[in-house]
Amino acid sequence: MDFDDFVAPPSYFDVVADDTDRQAAESGSVSDSARALTPDDETTGPIVLAVSVTNAAETVTATATISGWLQRIELAPHVTSIDEAELAREVIATAELARLKGQASQRNLVEDMLMWQGADSHTARDYVDEYMNLPTSAQAAEAEAEANARYLRGEY
């Protein structure tokens, strides 16, 4: 199995009580270190960091995670009137923009985490530039502006 392509099923992220939680629940003991979850507790699922991009024609919306993995493509109801080849180009272009924006968000997150740990902004930026291949927010915004300009010129 190639773990780069592994996608965990949604149930993977479900909250699972361990033996310590069960023992605490059975004994009636409630401590901060071992406390069973009750239905009244506020539990949150995993936070999925994703970005969505809609093309200029508002026919295609692509959602990608901050790693750039495409999560969802949504099509407007009126895309049935669009030629298949044109629709395919729009889907690919919109998905690419979502990937870029997602990875730019990842870059910002990594830089912020490095600064939170004590690195100055210049060092954090240099580290990401040197060791990670992530686009900047400016590059993602430039790509989105270029896509919108192509649409306004009627190029796709």
Secondary structure as GFF3:
##gff-version 3
##sequence-region A 1 156
A	DSSP	three_ten_helix	3	5	.	.	.	ID=ss1
A	DSSP	three_ten_helix	10	13	.	.	.	ID=ss2
A	DSSP	alpha_helix	19	27	.	.	.	ID=ss3
A	DSSP	beta_strand	50	54	.	.	.	ID=ss4
A	DSSP	beta_strand	60	65	.	.	.	ID=ss5
A	DSSP	beta_strand	70	75	.	.	.	ID=ss6
A	DSSP	three_ten_helix	77	81	.	.	.	ID=ss7
A	DSSP	alpha_helix	84	116	.	.	.	ID=ss8
A	DSSP	alpha_helix	121	131	.	.	.	ID=ss9
A	DSSP	alpha_helix	137	152	.	.	.	ID=ss10
###
